[in-house]
Amino acid sequence: MIHPSPPSRVVLARTARRRGLTLVELLLAISGSAVIGAAIVAMLTASAYATDEANDMRALVVRHKTISARLAANIRESKQVLATGTDYLVLWVADSDGDEVPSLMEIRRIERDNASSTLRIRDANPAATDVVYTLTDNFTTITDTLASGSDFPSVDLAEQASALSFTFNDGDPTAATLVTVRYTVTEGKFTDQHVVTARLRNAP
Amino acid sequence: MRSSPPATTAPRPRCRAGSRCKRHAFTLIEVLIASTILAFVTLAVVNAIAAGQQQTIAALDDGRTAALAEATLEEVLALPYTDPDGDTTIGPDSGESTRSDFDALDDYHGWSQAANSITDPGGTNYPDTFQSLQRAVTVIDQTQSIAALGGDHTGRLITVTVTDPGGRTVTLQRFIAQPPA
């Protein structure tokens, strides 16, 4: 009589004989893939960081271009410096009413607000009542007072600006023909100072 | 009665511990080739990233070079065409040795600033990031034919050249026509 061996036994026997990974092999494989994985992660992190930096730097290039173009345009169309100090420059744009003295409608102030680190430009509100000044007036205090009211509103020029300073080609800023502006802006990881020189309209 | 065990249960010849096994593993050459390929691929990726970074840094540097050139031209143009002392020869007049003494645009002819001595018109140093640049100005007499303005005009051609440490230059030129007497 033939007793066929139960198939389950055959399967069991085969399974039992199949050789699995030993613990050492498994550990080696895991640590190998861990090293490769860590290397890939490090590479991706580095490339992401580099991409971030490159983006910040490109943004900085563009910001320098736009900020310096606007600063230069504001200075070039102005006639004379009226007052200057840390973080601000008061310009007499033009003697549009022809009375040879500055008035509220004719002045402009380029400034940096320390609290918000913002570069901004103030012009008179066209709806305000014009005030006539004399050239010997203290335009620092005049514009400081005006800035707190609604007659001298500001337009933002740049954010994250950590410094703004002005130098002139004459010891007396009101007699200068060239204004050099230095400003520092931050973009992501980069903080960079840029310089722009522009001549006033009273220059030949 | 027992039958002979079925063939399927016969032990197949297999690798046993201690036996010399015919299992195929990677040879040293294969591993070396694989790691060389991996190294080249990694190198290419790293190079691509680094090149992108270099381009961006170059763009920032070019921006500074251009800004300095613009500032220099602006400085020259702030002076009158005609010398108030009546001097008509190009170049600084006698007794006008420094830029603060210049009183006409032709006085800037031959003026230059070397690296690490870049200053603004007021004499204040530029930031360090600009100090690797150098600049030079030339002013020459020139006649330009401007059809729209009815033919030849005499005047002066101002050329501003700013050179970066890599030898790349930004050159700006401006022709200023002689004002009517």
Interface residues (C-beta under 8 A of the other chain):
Chain A: M1 I2 H3 P4 S5 V10 A13 R17 R19 M43 A46 S47 A50 T51 E53 A54 M57 R58 L60 V61 H64 K65 S68 A72 T167 F168 N169 D170 T177 L178 T180 R182 D192 Q193 H194 V195 V196 T197 A198 R199 A203 P204
Chain B: M1 R2 S3 P5 P6 T8 T9 P11 R14 C15 T42 V45 V46 I49 A50 G52 Q53 T56 I57 A59 L60 G63 R64 A67 L68 E70 A71 E74 E75 L77 A78 L79 P80 Y81 S100 D120 P121 G122 T124 Y126 P127 T129 F130
